[in-house]
């Protein structure tokens, strides 16, 4: 038992955090891309806060690679499933889920912008809260091949990860304790995500 205790004390806490943290981050972001209800932006920001306070080299780079790869693979898998649903006579539950999260007005805007600007709209869609799914559905309805979607989605996922990682770094730099930075990063992420919806409601109320 003494050698077990010695071994457990010899393992730095950061090593344990990394061994559990990176696979968990990858899995959660991947699930969040496939099932668009998981707040993946907050996850990336929180992971960036923890990495910011670690002494291990390349911690922030590993968060970036892990989150980008998971988001990219999740988007590609969801698009592939959506294409299969578009080609099926009865559709699919994945295609139904995409349609359910793309209101008609947002879809019409996405189709119009996609027709005018192409891949650039796909890149920007991940940076706009609730913008990813309407643009993805617009790509499906425009019959984009998977290869074209992949080319546009790669820079989109990289830009998305950088954005939310910077939010986490900002939160981590403002507070000495990691948990305080995580709380600040999550609050800022929620604020950024909710702001467009609040603005649309206020504009609609003013118009009426």
Residue pairs with C-beta under 8 A, 6 or more apart in sequence:
14 54
14 55
14 56
17 50
17 54
18 54
18 56
18 59
18 62
21 47
21 50
22 62
22 63
22 66
25 43
25 44
25 47
25 63
25 66
25 67
25 70
26 66
26 67
26 69
26 70
27 70
28 38
28 40
28 43
28 70
29 38
29 40
29 43
29 44
29 66
29 67
29 70
29 71
29 74
30 70
30 71
30 73
30 74
31 38
31 74
32 38
32 39
32 40
32 43
32 74
33 40
33 70
33 71
33 73
33 74
33 75
33 77
33 78
34 74
34 77
34 78
34 94
35 97
36 97
36 101
36 132
36 133
39 189
39 190
39 193
40 67
40 71
41 160
41 164
41 167
41 189
41 192
41 193
42 164
42 185
42 186
42 189
42 190
43 67
44 63
44 67
44 161
44 164
44 165
44 168
45 164
45 165
45 167
45 168
45 171
45 182
45 185
45 186
45 188
45 189
46 168
46 182
46 185
46 186
47 63
47 66
47 67
47 168
48 60
48 63
48 164
48 165
48 166
48 167
48 168
48 169
48 172
48 185
49 168
49 169
49 171
49 172
49 178
49 181
49 182
49 185
50 172
50 178
50 182
51 59
51 60
51 62
51 63
51 168
52 59
52 60
52 168
52 169
52 172
52 173
52 181
53 172
53 178
53 181
60 165
60 169
63 165
64 161
64 162
64 165
67 161
67 164
67 165
68 157
68 158
68 160
68 161
71 126
71 157
71 160
71 161
72 153
72 154
72 157
75 132
75 136
75 153
75 156
75 157
76 146
76 149
76 150
76 153
78 94
78 98
78 136
79 136
79 139
79 140
79 146
79 149
79 153
80 146
81 92
81 94
81 95
82 92
82 94
82 95
82 98
82 136
82 137
82 140
83 140
83 146
84 92
84 94
85 91
85 92
85 94
85 95
85 96
86 95
86 140
86 141
86 143
95 140
98 133
98 136
98 137
98 140
99 137
101 130
101 133
102 110
102 133
102 134
102 137
103 134
106 130
106 131
106 134
107 134
107 137
107 138
109 134
110 121
110 125
110 131
110 134
110 135
110 137
110 138
111 138
111 141
111 142
113 121
113 135
114 121
114 122
114 135
114 138
114 139
114 142
115 142
118 152
119 148
119 151
119 152
121 135
122 135
122 139
122 149
122 152
122 153
122 156
123 152
123 155
123 156
123 159
124 131
124 156
125 131
125 132
125 134
125 135
125 136
125 156
126 132
126 156
126 157
126 159
126 160
127 156
127 159
127 160
127 163
128 196
129 192
129 193
129 194
129 195
129 196
129 197
130 193
130 196
130 197
139 149
164 189
167 185
167 188
167 189
167 192
168 181
168 185
170 185
170 188
171 181
171 182
171 183
171 184
171 185
171 188
172 178
172 181
172 185
173 181
174 181
174 184
175 181
175 184
